[in-house]
Amino acid sequence: MAKKKLFGTAGVVYSTEPGVVSNESEAEEMDTLPAGQQFLTVKLDAKQRAGKLVTLISGFIGKNADLEKLGRELKSFCGTGGSVKNNEILVQGDNKERALQWLHKKGYAKARKV
């Protein structure tokens, strides 16, 4: 039987060699687009949340730190809790109109309701 050849680091689980680095863990983030170029969607969602409504803002393109900052400011404005998961901002409650108005005020002119 012929030996299987591995190219690159594919298939390497662990290595003691100092030069071997996994490329999968170094996912590069894209630069954050300016507010006027972001296509954000604002919608209500209750799926898998025991019937409780949340306002879901999705479509943000950029770094996670900028998304976290935007989510923190938006939750503070609405006066509710929430979280940032899977490139989406979750704001507790039915705050679709307030979130949309705040986004337009902050320069996200292409934000829209779904």
Biopython code that builds the backbone (N, CA, C, O; Angstrom):
import numpy as np
from Bio.PDB.StructureBuilder import StructureBuilder

atoms = [
    (1, "MET", "N", (0.817, -1.179, 0.000)),
    (1, "MET", "CA", (0.000, 0.000, 0.000)),
    (1, "MET", "C", (0.867, 1.251, 0.000)),
    (1, "MET", "O", (1.851, 1.330, 0.736)),
    (2, "ALA", "N", (0.506, 2.217, -0.817)),
    (2, "ALA", "CA", (1.274, 3.449, -0.908)),
    (2, "ALA", "C", (0.903, 4.371, 0.245)),
    (2, "ALA", "O", (-0.225, 4.369, 0.736)),
    (3, "LYS", "N", (1.898, 5.163, 0.661)),
    (3, "LYS", "CA", (1.644, 6.122, 1.735)),
    (3, "LYS", "C", (0.828, 7.292, 1.190)),
    (3, "LYS", "O", (0.981, 7.700, 0.039)),
    (4, "LYS", "N", (-0.023, 7.807, 2.034)),
    (4, "LYS", "CA", (-0.854, 8.943, 1.674)),
    (4, "LYS", "C", (-0.044, 10.218, 1.874)),
    (4, "LYS", "O", (0.533, 10.414, 2.943)),
    (5, "LYS", "N", (0.010, 11.089, 0.868)),
    (5, "LYS", "CA", (0.754, 12.329, 0.970)),
    (5, "LYS", "C", (-0.170, 13.445, 1.430)),
    (5, "LYS", "O", (-1.253, 13.625, 0.873)),
    (6, "LEU", "N", (0.248, 14.190, 2.438)),
    (6, "LEU", "CA", (-0.500, 15.337, 2.920)),
    (6, "LEU", "C", (0.210, 16.605, 2.476)),
    (6, "LEU", "O", (1.417, 16.749, 2.672)),
    (7, "PHE", "N", (-0.529, 17.515, 1.885)),
    (7, "PHE", "CA", (0.032, 18.766, 1.428)),
    (7, "PHE", "C", (-0.391, 19.873, 2.375)),
    (7, "PHE", "O", (-1.564, 19.960, 2.737)),
    (8, "GLY", "N", (0.536, 20.712, 2.779)),
    (8, "GLY", "CA", (0.224, 21.804, 3.689)),
    (8, "GLY", "C", (-0.074, 21.280, 5.083)),
    (8, "GLY", "O", (0.509, 20.290, 5.524)),
    (9, "THR", "N", (-0.970, 21.942, 5.763)),
    (9, "THR", "CA", (-1.321, 21.536, 7.125)),
    (9, "THR", "C", (-2.662, 20.821, 7.161)),
    (9, "THR", "O", (-3.218, 20.613, 8.240)),
    (10, "ALA", "N", (-3.191, 20.443, 6.006)),
    (10, "ALA", "CA", (-4.469, 19.737, 5.981)),
    (10, "ALA", "C", (-4.308, 18.381, 6.640)),
    (10, "ALA", "O", (-3.417, 17.613, 6.276)),
    (11, "GLY", "N", (-5.144, 18.086, 7.588)),
    (11, "GLY", "CA", (-5.100, 16.807, 8.272)),
    (11, "GLY", "C", (-4.227, 16.803, 9.509)),
    (11, "GLY", "O", (-4.229, 15.813, 10.241)),
    (12, "VAL", "N", (-3.475, 17.869, 9.779)),
    (12, "VAL", "CA", (-2.611, 17.918, 10.944)),
    (12, "VAL", "C", (-3.457, 18.289, 12.154)),
    (12, "VAL", "O", (-4.094, 19.342, 12.185)),
    (13, "VAL", "N", (-3.452, 17.407, 13.149)),
    (13, "VAL", "CA", (-4.208, 17.667, 14.356)),
    (13, "VAL", "C", (-3.340, 18.372, 15.379)),
    (13, "VAL", "O", (-3.776, 19.329, 16.019)),
    (14, "TYR", "N", (-2.121, 17.904, 15.534)),
    (14, "TYR", "CA", (-1.212, 18.480, 16.509)),
    (14, "TYR", "C", (0.205, 18.326, 15.982)),
    (14, "TYR", "O", (0.548, 17.294, 15.404)),
    (15, "SER", "N", (1.028, 19.346, 16.179)),
    (15, "SER", "CA", (2.405, 19.271, 15.732)),
    (15, "SER", "C", (3.306, 19.970, 16.738)),
    (15, "SER", "O", (2.954, 21.015, 17.287)),
    (16, "THR", "N", (4.481, 19.376, 16.974)),
    (16, "THR", "CA", (5.465, 19.990, 17.867)),
    (16, "THR", "C", (6.445, 20.858, 17.097)),
    (16, "THR", "O", (7.314, 21.497, 17.691)),
    (17, "GLU", "N", (6.308, 20.883, 15.777)),
    (17, "GLU", "CA", (7.192, 21.693, 14.955)),
    (17, "GLU", "C", (6.852, 23.171, 15.124)),
    (17, "GLU", "O", (5.674, 23.528, 15.092)),
    (18, "PRO", "N", (7.855, 24.047, 15.303)),
    (18, "PRO", "CA", (7.564, 25.460, 15.522)),
    (18, "PRO", "C", (7.020, 26.188, 14.296)),
    (18, "PRO", "O", (6.388, 27.232, 14.452)),
    (19, "GLY", "N", (7.238, 25.685, 13.096)),
    (19, "GLY", "CA", (6.821, 26.388, 11.890)),
    (19, "GLY", "C", (5.415, 26.059, 11.431)),
    (19, "GLY", "O", (4.904, 26.711, 10.520)),
    (20, "VAL", "N", (4.778, 25.076, 12.026)),
    (20, "VAL", "CA", (3.450, 24.670, 11.588)),
    (20, "VAL", "C", (2.405, 25.531, 12.289)),
    (20, "VAL", "O", (2.333, 25.566, 13.517)),
    (21, "VAL", "N", (1.588, 26.234, 11.481)),
    (21, "VAL", "CA", (0.553, 27.109, 12.013)),
    (21, "VAL", "C", (-0.748, 26.785, 11.300)),
    (21, "VAL", "O", (-0.765, 26.610, 10.081)),
    (22, "SER", "N", (-1.820, 26.706, 12.041)),
    (22, "SER", "CA", (-3.128, 26.426, 11.459)),
    (22, "SER", "C", (-3.699, 27.705, 10.865)),
    (22, "SER", "O", (-3.756, 28.732, 11.541)),
    (23, "ASN", "N", (-4.118, 27.651, 9.618)),
    (23, "ASN", "CA", (-4.712, 28.806, 8.952)),
    (23, "ASN", "C", (-6.186, 28.969, 9.297)),
    (23, "ASN", "O", (-6.734, 30.060, 9.135)),
    (24, "GLU", "N", (-6.836, 27.919, 9.765)),
    (24, "GLU", "CA", (-8.256, 27.979, 10.057)),
    (24, "GLU", "C", (-8.555, 28.891, 11.230)),
    (24, "GLU", "O", (-9.592, 29.554, 11.246)),
    (25, "SER", "N", (-7.660, 28.940, 12.220)),
    (25, "SER", "CA", (-7.919, 29.757, 13.397)),
    (25, "SER", "C", (-7.653, 31.239, 13.144)),
    (25, "SER", "O", (-8.042, 32.082, 13.953)),
    (26, "GLU", "N", (-7.014, 31.557, 12.065)),
    (26, "GLU", "CA", (-6.677, 32.939, 11.752)),
    (26, "GLU", "C", (-7.596, 33.494, 10.670)),
    (26, "GLU", "O", (-7.131, 33.993, 9.645)),
    (27, "ALA", "N", (-8.886, 33.404, 10.902)),
    (27, "ALA", "CA", (-9.838, 33.927, 9.925)),
    (27, "ALA", "C", (-9.740, 35.454, 9.907)),
    (27, "ALA", "O", (-9.936, 36.115, 10.926)),
    (28, "GLU", "N", (-9.438, 35.986, 8.752)),
    (28, "GLU", "CA", (-9.268, 37.427, 8.631)),
    (28, "GLU", "C", (-10.630, 38.107, 8.580)),
    (28, "GLU", "O", (-11.536, 37.656, 7.880)),
    (29, "GLU", "N", (-10.761, 39.185, 9.321)),
    (29, "GLU", "CA", (-11.989, 39.953, 9.312)),
    (29, "GLU", "C", (-11.889, 41.033, 8.246)),
    (29, "GLU", "O", (-10.818, 41.580, 7.980)),
    (30, "MET", "N", (-13.024, 41.321, 7.651)),
    (30, "MET", "CA", (-13.054, 42.372, 6.650)),
    (30, "MET", "C", (-13.078, 43.724, 7.345)),
    (30, "MET", "O", (-13.540, 43.840, 8.480)),
    (31, "ASP", "N", (-12.582, 44.735, 6.666)),
    (31, "ASP", "CA", (-12.669, 46.083, 7.204)),
    (31, "ASP", "C", (-14.133, 46.508, 7.236)),
    (31, "ASP", "O", (-14.938, 46.091, 6.403)),
    (32, "THR", "N", (-14.452, 47.333, 8.203)),
    (32, "THR", "CA", (-15.826, 47.781, 8.370)),
    (32, "THR", "C", (-16.185, 48.807, 7.299)),
    (32, "THR", "O", (-15.467, 49.784, 7.088)),
    (33, "LEU", "N", (-17.304, 48.565, 6.633)),
    (33, "LEU", "CA", (-17.785, 49.517, 5.632)),
    (33, "LEU", "C", (-18.318, 50.753, 6.337)),
    (33, "LEU", "O", (-18.777, 50.661, 7.475)),
    (34, "PRO", "N", (-18.266, 51.910, 5.680)),
    (34, "PRO", "CA", (-18.869, 53.117, 6.271)),
    (34, "PRO", "C", (-20.365, 52.928, 6.478)),
    (34, "PRO", "O", (-20.990, 52.090, 5.828)),
    (35, "ALA", "N", (-20.929, 53.704, 7.378)),
    (35, "ALA", "CA", (-22.343, 53.562, 7.742)),
    (35, "ALA", "C", (-23.268, 53.724, 6.545)),
    (35, "ALA", "O", (-24.285, 53.035, 6.460)),
    (36, "GLY", "N", (-22.947, 54.600, 5.639)),
    (36, "GLY", "CA", (-23.810, 54.844, 4.487)),
    (36, "GLY", "C", (-23.828, 53.710, 3.479)),
    (36, "GLY", "O", (-24.711, 53.665, 2.623)),
    (37, "GLN", "N", (-22.874, 52.795, 3.559)),
    (37, "GLN", "CA", (-22.801, 51.686, 2.609)),
    (37, "GLN", "C", (-23.292, 50.363, 3.195)),
    (37, "GLN", "O", (-23.301, 49.348, 2.499)),
    (38, "GLN", "N", (-23.694, 50.362, 4.444)),
    (38, "GLN", "CA", (-24.171, 49.141, 5.093)),
    (38, "GLN", "C", (-25.628, 48.889, 4.706)),
    (38, "GLN", "O", (-26.451, 49.803, 4.766)),
    (39, "PHE", "N", (-25.948, 47.671, 4.315)),
    (39, "PHE", "CA", (-27.319, 47.261, 4.017)),
    (39, "PHE", "C", (-27.839, 46.442, 5.194)),
    (39, "PHE", "O", (-27.763, 45.213, 5.184)),
    (40, "LEU", "N", (-28.366, 47.125, 6.202)),
    (40, "LEU", "CA", (-28.861, 46.451, 7.393)),
    (40, "LEU", "C", (-30.349, 46.168, 7.249)),
    (40, "LEU", "O", (-31.091, 46.969, 6.682)),
    (41, "THR", "N", (-30.779, 45.022, 7.768)),
    (41, "THR", "CA", (-32.193, 44.691, 7.802)),
    (41, "THR", "C", (-32.636, 44.584, 9.257)),
    (41, "THR", "O", (-31.934, 44.012, 10.091)),
    (42, "VAL", "N", (-33.796, 45.136, 9.547)),
    (42, "VAL", "CA", (-34.355, 45.137, 10.900)),
    (42, "VAL", "C", (-35.667, 44.376, 10.840)),
    (42, "VAL", "O", (-36.554, 44.722, 10.061)),
    (43, "LYS", "N", (-35.793, 43.336, 11.664)),
    (43, "LYS", "CA", (-37.035, 42.565, 11.669)),
    (43, "LYS", "C", (-37.319, 42.013, 13.056)),
    (43, "LYS", "O", (-36.435, 41.948, 13.909)),
    (44, "LEU", "N", (-38.571, 41.617, 13.266)),
    (44, "LEU", "CA", (-38.980, 40.968, 14.506)),
    (44, "LEU", "C", (-38.828, 39.473, 14.337)),
    (44, "LEU", "O", (-39.044, 38.932, 13.252)),
    (45, "ASP", "N", (-38.454, 38.810, 15.416)),
    (45, "ASP", "CA", (-38.255, 37.374, 15.356)),
    (45, "ASP", "C", (-38.678, 36.757, 16.676)),
    (45, "ASP", "O", (-38.459, 37.342, 17.737)),
    (46, "ALA", "N", (-39.278, 35.587, 16.618)),
    (46, "ALA", "CA", (-39.666, 34.870, 17.833)),
    (46, "ALA", "C", (-39.301, 33.397, 17.735)),
    (46, "ALA", "O", (-39.673, 32.614, 18.608)),
    (47, "LYS", "N", (-38.597, 33.014, 16.712)),
    (47, "LYS", "CA", (-38.240, 31.616, 16.523)),
    (47, "LYS", "C", (-37.256, 31.150, 17.584)),
    (47, "LYS", "O", (-36.269, 31.830, 17.868)),
    (48, "GLN", "N", (-37.523, 30.008, 18.158)),
    (48, "GLN", "CA", (-36.671, 29.358, 19.158)),
    (48, "GLN", "C", (-36.380, 30.268, 20.344)),
    (48, "GLN", "O", (-35.298, 30.214, 20.929)),
    (49, "ARG", "N", (-37.360, 31.108, 20.696)),
    (49, "ARG", "CA", (-37.182, 32.008, 21.829)),
    (49, "ARG", "C", (-38.386, 31.944, 22.765)),
    (49, "ARG", "O", (-38.702, 32.923, 23.442)),
    (50, "ALA", "N", (-39.046, 30.810, 22.803)),
    (50, "ALA", "CA", (-40.187, 30.563, 23.679)),
    (50, "ALA", "C", (-41.288, 31.602, 23.490)),
    (50, "ALA", "O", (-41.945, 31.981, 24.460)),
    (51, "GLY", "N", (-41.502, 32.067, 22.268)),
    (51, "GLY", "CA", (-42.568, 33.005, 21.971)),
    (51, "GLY", "C", (-42.261, 34.451, 22.293)),
    (51, "GLY", "O", (-43.109, 35.315, 22.069)),
    (52, "LYS", "N", (-41.079, 34.747, 22.811)),
    (52, "LYS", "CA", (-40.726, 36.126, 23.148)),
    (52, "LYS", "C", (-40.190, 36.826, 21.897)),
    (52, "LYS", "O", (-39.430, 36.245, 21.123)),
    (53, "LEU", "N", (-40.594, 38.062, 21.718)),
    (53, "LEU", "CA", (-40.172, 38.831, 20.551)),
    (53, "LEU", "C", (-38.801, 39.461, 20.771)),
    (53, "LEU", "O", (-38.493, 39.946, 21.859)),
    (54, "VAL", "N", (-37.995, 39.446, 19.736)),
    (54, "VAL", "CA", (-36.725, 40.163, 19.729)),
    (54, "VAL", "C", (-36.628, 40.918, 18.413)),
    (54, "VAL", "O", (-37.177, 40.496, 17.395)),
    (55, "THR", "N", (-35.929, 42.028, 18.448)),
    (55, "THR", "CA", (-35.635, 42.779, 17.232)),
    (55, "THR", "C", (-34.279, 42.308, 16.743)),
    (55, "THR", "O", (-33.302, 42.325, 17.490)),
    (56, "LEU", "N", (-34.221, 41.890, 15.491)),
    (56, "LEU", "CA", (-33.022, 41.293, 14.919)),
    (56, "LEU", "C", (-32.474, 42.211, 13.839)),
    (56, "LEU", "O", (-33.163, 42.509, 12.864)),
    (57, "ILE", "N", (-31.229, 42.663, 14.011)),
    (57, "ILE", "CA", (-30.565, 43.516, 13.021)),
    (57, "ILE", "C", (-29.458, 42.684, 12.395)),
    (57, "ILE", "O", (-28.564, 42.214, 13.098)),
    (58, "SER", "N", (-29.508, 42.498, 11.090)),
    (58, "SER", "CA", (-28.512, 41.668, 10.415)),
    (58, "SER", "C", (-28.001, 42.379, 9.166)),
    (58, "SER", "O", (-28.552, 43.394, 8.741)),
    (59, "GLY", "N", (-26.936, 41.824, 8.587)),
    (59, "GLY", "CA", (-26.372, 42.370, 7.357)),
    (59, "GLY", "C", (-25.152, 43.241, 7.572)),
    (59, "GLY", "O", (-24.669, 43.852, 6.619)),
    (60, "PHE", "N", (-24.631, 43.323, 8.802)),
    (60, "PHE", "CA", (-23.476, 44.171, 9.086)),
    (60, "PHE", "C", (-22.230, 43.535, 8.483)),
    (60, "PHE", "O", (-21.993, 42.338, 8.647)),
    (61, "ILE", "N", (-21.441, 44.338, 7.790)),
    (61, "ILE", "CA", (-20.188, 43.872, 7.204)),
    (61, "ILE", "C", (-19.058, 44.639, 7.868)),
    (61, "ILE", "O", (-18.962, 45.861, 7.750)),
    (62, "GLY", "N", (-18.204, 43.901, 8.571)),
    (62, "GLY", "CA", (-17.092, 44.548, 9.237)),
    (62, "GLY", "C", (-16.536, 43.727, 10.376)),
    (62, "GLY", "O", (-16.817, 42.535, 10.507)),
    (63, "LYS", "N", (-15.750, 44.382, 11.189)),
    (63, "LYS", "CA", (-15.081, 43.719, 12.301)),
    (63, "LYS", "C", (-16.046, 43.471, 13.453)),
    (63, "LYS", "O", (-17.006, 44.215, 13.651)),
    (64, "ASN", "N", (-15.773, 42.415, 14.206)),
    (64, "ASN", "CA", (-16.622, 42.066, 15.337)),
    (64, "ASN", "C", (-16.626, 43.154, 16.401)),
    (64, "ASN", "O", (-17.650, 43.375, 17.047)),
    (65, "ALA", "N", (-15.515, 43.830, 16.594)),
    (65, "ALA", "CA", (-15.444, 44.888, 17.601)),
    (65, "ALA", "C", (-16.402, 46.027, 17.248)),
    (65, "ALA", "O", (-17.052, 46.585, 18.131)),
    (66, "ASP", "N", (-16.491, 46.371, 15.970)),
    (66, "ASP", "CA", (-17.409, 47.430, 15.544)),
    (66, "ASP", "C", (-18.866, 46.985, 15.677)),
    (66, "ASP", "O", (-19.736, 47.784, 16.023)),
    (67, "LEU", "N", (-19.123, 45.707, 15.401)),
    (67, "LEU", "CA", (-20.477, 45.177, 15.564)),
    (67, "LEU", "C", (-20.879, 45.174, 17.032)),
    (67, "LEU", "O", (-22.016, 45.510, 17.366)),
    (68, "GLU", "N", (-19.952, 44.794, 17.913)),
    (68, "GLU", "CA", (-20.226, 44.811, 19.351)),
    (68, "GLU", "C", (-20.534, 46.236, 19.823)),
    (68, "GLU", "O", (-21.449, 46.447, 20.619)),
    (69, "LYS", "N", (-19.771, 47.203, 19.333)),
    (69, "LYS", "CA", (-19.986, 48.597, 19.722)),
    (69, "LYS", "C", (-21.350, 49.089, 19.246)),
    (69, "LYS", "O", (-22.070, 49.746, 19.997)),
    (70, "LEU", "N", (-21.706, 48.774, 18.007)),
    (70, "LEU", "CA", (-23.003, 49.165, 17.461)),
    (70, "LEU", "C", (-24.131, 48.523, 18.268)),
    (70, "LEU", "O", (-25.125, 49.180, 18.576)),
    (71, "GLY", "N", (-23.984, 47.263, 18.605)),
    (71, "GLY", "CA", (-24.994, 46.570, 19.396)),
    (71, "GLY", "C", (-25.149, 47.166, 20.781)),
    (71, "GLY", "O", (-26.266, 47.312, 21.276)),
    (72, "ARG", "N", (-24.036, 47.511, 21.407)),
    (72, "ARG", "CA", (-24.067, 48.105, 22.749)),
    (72, "ARG", "C", (-24.779, 49.458, 22.722)),
    (72, "ARG", "O", (-25.598, 49.747, 23.594)),
    (73, "GLU", "N", (-24.466, 50.287, 21.718)),
    (73, "GLU", "CA", (-25.104, 51.599, 21.606)),
    (73, "GLU", "C", (-26.602, 51.474, 21.319)),
    (73, "GLU", "O", (-27.408, 52.232, 21.857)),
    (74, "LEU", "N", (-26.962, 50.522, 20.476)),
    (74, "LEU", "CA", (-28.365, 50.324, 20.120)),
    (74, "LEU", "C", (-29.171, 49.805, 21.311)),
    (74, "LEU", "O", (-30.297, 50.250, 21.536)),
    (75, "LYS", "N", (-28.613, 48.882, 22.063)),
    (75, "LYS", "CA", (-29.300, 48.369, 23.253)),
    (75, "LYS", "C", (-29.449, 49.465, 24.301)),
    (75, "LYS", "O", (-30.469, 49.540, 24.986)),
    (76, "SER", "N", (-28.455, 50.295, 24.422)),
    (76, "SER", "CA", (-28.511, 51.400, 25.369)),
    (76, "SER", "C", (-29.598, 52.396, 24.978)),
    (76, "SER", "O", (-30.329, 52.888, 25.837)),
    (77, "PHE", "N", (-29.709, 52.693, 23.685)),
    (77, "PHE", "CA", (-30.727, 53.624, 23.212)),
    (77, "PHE", "C", (-32.131, 53.075, 23.457)),
    (77, "PHE", "O", (-33.026, 53.808, 23.878)),
    (78, "CYS", "N", (-32.318, 51.792, 23.192)),
    (78, "CYS", "CA", (-33.645, 51.189, 23.371)),
    (78, "CYS", "C", (-33.959, 50.924, 24.838)),
    (78, "CYS", "O", (-35.121, 50.724, 25.192)),
    (79, "GLY", "N", (-32.953, 50.919, 25.685)),
    (79, "GLY", "CA", (-33.174, 50.685, 27.104)),
    (79, "GLY", "C", (-33.514, 49.247, 27.438)),
    (79, "GLY", "O", (-34.218, 48.981, 28.412)),
    (80, "THR", "N", (-33.020, 48.320, 26.638)),
    (80, "THR", "CA", (-33.290, 46.909, 26.857)),
    (80, "THR", "C", (-32.004, 46.119, 26.796)),
    (80, "THR", "O", (-30.936, 46.662, 26.517)),
    (81, "GLY", "N", (-32.117, 44.845, 27.058)),
    (81, "GLY", "CA", (-30.974, 43.947, 26.942)),
    (81, "GLY", "C", (-30.886, 43.398, 25.545)),
    (81, "GLY", "O", (-31.644, 43.778, 24.652)),
    (82, "GLY", "N", (-29.960, 42.507, 25.376)),
    (82, "GLY", "CA", (-29.783, 41.879, 24.077)),
    (82, "GLY", "C", (-28.403, 41.277, 23.984)),
    (82, "GLY", "O", (-27.693, 41.166, 24.984)),
    (83, "SER", "N", (-28.024, 40.890, 22.784)),
    (83, "SER", "CA", (-26.714, 40.287, 22.575)),
    (83, "SER", "C", (-26.304, 40.432, 21.117)),
    (83, "SER", "O", (-27.088, 40.856, 20.268)),
    (84, "VAL", "N", (-25.063, 40.070, 20.853)),
    (84, "VAL", "CA", (-24.535, 40.047, 19.494)),
    (84, "VAL", "C", (-24.041, 38.636, 19.241)),
    (84, "VAL", "O", (-23.081, 38.185, 19.865)),
    (85, "LYS", "N", (-24.701, 37.938, 18.323)),
    (85, "LYS", "CA", (-24.342, 36.563, 18.004)),
    (85, "LYS", "C", (-24.443, 36.349, 16.500)),
    (85, "LYS", "O", (-25.342, 36.882, 15.850)),
    (86, "ASN", "N", (-23.532, 35.580, 15.959)),
    (86, "ASN", "CA", (-23.568, 35.178, 14.550)),
    (86, "ASN", "C", (-23.733, 36.359, 13.591)),
    (86, "ASN", "O", (-24.521, 36.288, 12.647)),
    (87, "ASN", "N", (-22.998, 37.433, 13.830)),
    (87, "ASN", "CA", (-23.069, 38.651, 13.006)),
    (87, "ASN", "C", (-24.457, 39.272, 12.987)),
    (87, "ASN", "O", (-24.841, 39.896, 11.998)),
    (88, "GLU", "N", (-25.208, 39.108, 14.060)),
    (88, "GLU", "CA", (-26.528, 39.703, 14.192)),
    (88, "GLU", "C", (-26.644, 40.353, 15.565)),
    (88, "GLU", "O", (-26.063, 39.878, 16.541)),
    (89, "ILE", "N", (-27.394, 41.435, 15.628)),
    (89, "ILE", "CA", (-27.649, 42.117, 16.889)),
    (89, "ILE", "C", (-29.067, 41.754, 17.317)),
    (89, "ILE", "O", (-30.019, 41.952, 16.562)),
    (90, "LEU", "N", (-29.204, 41.226, 18.523)),
    (90, "LEU", "CA", (-30.498, 40.883, 19.093)),
    (90, "LEU", "C", (-30.821, 41.894, 20.176)),
    (90, "LEU", "O", (-30.064, 42.046, 21.134)),
    (91, "VAL", "N", (-31.951, 42.591, 20.028)),
    (91, "VAL", "CA", (-32.416, 43.533, 21.032)),
    (91, "VAL", "C", (-33.739, 42.999, 21.560)),
    (91, "VAL", "O", (-34.653, 42.728, 20.782)),
    (92, "GLN", "N", (-33.848, 42.849, 22.852)),
    (92, "GLN", "CA", (-35.053, 42.264, 23.431)),
    (92, "GLN", "C", (-36.261, 43.165, 23.209)),
    (92, "GLN", "O", (-36.174, 44.388, 23.320)),
    (93, "GLY", "N", (-37.388, 42.532, 22.894)),
    (93, "GLY", "CA", (-38.640, 43.255, 22.753)),
    (93, "GLY", "C", (-38.898, 43.750, 21.339)),
    (93, "GLY", "O", (-38.082, 43.570, 20.435)),
    (94, "ASP", "N", (-40.056, 44.378, 21.173)),
    (94, "ASP", "CA", (-40.474, 44.913, 19.880)),
    (94, "ASP", "C", (-39.962, 46.346, 19.747)),
    (94, "ASP", "O", (-40.686, 47.298, 20.040)),
    (95, "ASN", "N", (-38.734, 46.494, 19.311)),
    (95, "ASN", "CA", (-38.093, 47.804, 19.159)),
    (95, "ASN", "C", (-37.714, 48.068, 17.702)),
    (95, "ASN", "O", (-36.731, 48.755, 17.424)),
    (96, "LYS", "N", (-38.499, 47.519, 16.779)),
    (96, "LYS", "CA", (-38.157, 47.640, 15.367)),
    (96, "LYS", "C", (-38.148, 49.088, 14.900)),
    (96, "LYS", "O", (-37.205, 49.515, 14.233)),
    (97, "GLU", "N", (-39.179, 49.846, 15.238)),
    (97, "GLU", "CA", (-39.260, 51.247, 14.799)),
    (97, "GLU", "C", (-38.181, 52.107, 15.449)),
    (97, "GLU", "O", (-37.549, 52.926, 14.783)),
    (98, "ARG", "N", (-37.972, 51.917, 16.755)),
    (98, "ARG", "CA", (-36.953, 52.711, 17.461)),
    (98, "ARG", "C", (-35.562, 52.404, 16.914)),
    (98, "ARG", "O", (-34.758, 53.314, 16.716)),
    (99, "ALA", "N", (-35.274, 51.118, 16.669)),
    (99, "ALA", "CA", (-33.970, 50.730, 16.147)),
    (99, "ALA", "C", (-33.748, 51.300, 14.754)),
    (99, "ALA", "O", (-32.654, 51.768, 14.439)),
    (100, "LEU", "N", (-34.783, 51.263, 13.920)),
    (100, "LEU", "CA", (-34.667, 51.790, 12.558)),
    (100, "LEU", "C", (-34.439, 53.296, 12.570)),
    (100, "LEU", "O", (-33.603, 53.799, 11.820)),
    (101, "GLN", "N", (-35.171, 54.019, 13.411)),
    (101, "GLN", "CA", (-34.977, 55.465, 13.515)),
    (101, "GLN", "C", (-33.572, 55.797, 14.004)),
    (101, "GLN", "O", (-32.940, 56.724, 13.498)),
    (102, "TRP", "N", (-33.082, 55.043, 14.987)),
    (102, "TRP", "CA", (-31.745, 55.295, 15.521)),
    (102, "TRP", "C", (-30.684, 55.013, 14.466)),
    (102, "TRP", "O", (-29.717, 55.766, 14.346)),
    (103, "LEU", "N", (-30.852, 53.942, 13.705)),
    (103, "LEU", "CA", (-29.886, 53.613, 12.654)),
    (103, "LEU", "C", (-29.857, 54.701, 11.582)),
    (103, "LEU", "O", (-28.780, 55.079, 11.119)),
    (104, "HIS", "N", (-31.014, 55.206, 11.184)),
    (104, "HIS", "CA", (-31.059, 56.292, 10.186)),
    (104, "HIS", "C", (-30.396, 57.549, 10.743)),
    (104, "HIS", "O", (-29.703, 58.264, 10.019)),
    (105, "LYS", "N", (-30.611, 57.812, 12.016)),
    (105, "LYS", "CA", (-30.012, 58.995, 12.650)),
    (105, "LYS", "C", (-28.484, 58.888, 12.702)),
    (105, "LYS", "O", (-27.789, 59.899, 12.597)),
    (106, "LYS", "N", (-27.964, 57.679, 12.862)),
    (106, "LYS", "CA", (-26.518, 57.457, 12.943)),
    (106, "LYS", "C", (-25.853, 57.316, 11.577)),
    (106, "LYS", "O", (-24.644, 57.091, 11.504)),
    (107, "GLY", "N", (-26.629, 57.444, 10.482)),
    (107, "GLY", "CA", (-26.032, 57.438, 9.160)),
    (107, "GLY", "C", (-26.214, 56.147, 8.383)),
    (107, "GLY", "O", (-25.715, 56.026, 7.264)),
    (108, "TYR", "N", (-26.918, 55.183, 8.954)),
    (108, "TYR", "CA", (-27.180, 53.929, 8.227)),
    (108, "TYR", "C", (-28.438, 54.118, 7.398)),
    (108, "TYR", "O", (-29.498, 53.580, 7.721)),
    (109, "ALA", "N", (-28.307, 54.897, 6.317)),
    (109, "ALA", "CA", (-29.453, 55.307, 5.512)),
    (109, "ALA", "C", (-30.067, 54.139, 4.738)),
    (109, "ALA", "O", (-31.242, 54.197, 4.378)),
    (110, "LYS", "N", (-29.311, 53.099, 4.480)),
    (110, "LYS", "CA", (-29.819, 51.966, 3.704)),
    (110, "LYS", "C", (-30.427, 50.888, 4.596)),
    (110, "LYS", "O", (-30.744, 49.804, 4.108)),
    (111, "ALA", "N", (-30.596, 51.155, 5.877)),
    (111, "ALA", "CA", (-31.246, 50.200, 6.764)),
    (111, "ALA", "C", (-32.739, 50.171, 6.446)),
    (111, "ALA", "O", (-33.349, 51.207, 6.180)),
    (112, "ARG", "N", (-33.317, 48.968, 6.477)),
    (112, "ARG", "CA", (-34.738, 48.844, 6.133)),
    (112, "ARG", "C", (-35.399, 47.767, 6.975)),
    (112, "ARG", "O", (-34.740, 46.886, 7.526)),
    (113, "LYS", "N", (-36.742, 47.863, 7.061)),
    (113, "LYS", "CA", (-37.534, 46.859, 7.783)),
    (113, "LYS", "C", (-37.865, 45.720, 6.840)),
    (113, "LYS", "O", (-37.997, 45.903, 5.630)),
    (114, "VAL", "N", (-37.995, 44.545, 7.423)),
    (114, "VAL", "CA", (-38.431, 43.373, 6.660)),
    (114, "VAL", "C", (-39.658, 42.805, 7.309)),
    (114, "VAL", "O", (-40.203, 41.809, 6.834)),
]
sb = StructureBuilder()
sb.init_structure("model")
sb.init_model(0)
sb.init_chain("A")
sb.init_seg("    ")
for serial, (resi, resn, name, xyz) in enumerate(atoms, 1):
    if name == "N":
        sb.init_residue(resn, " ", resi, " ")
    sb.init_atom(name, np.array(xyz, "f"), 0.0, 1.0, " ", f" {name:<3s}", serial, name[0])
structure = sb.get_structure()
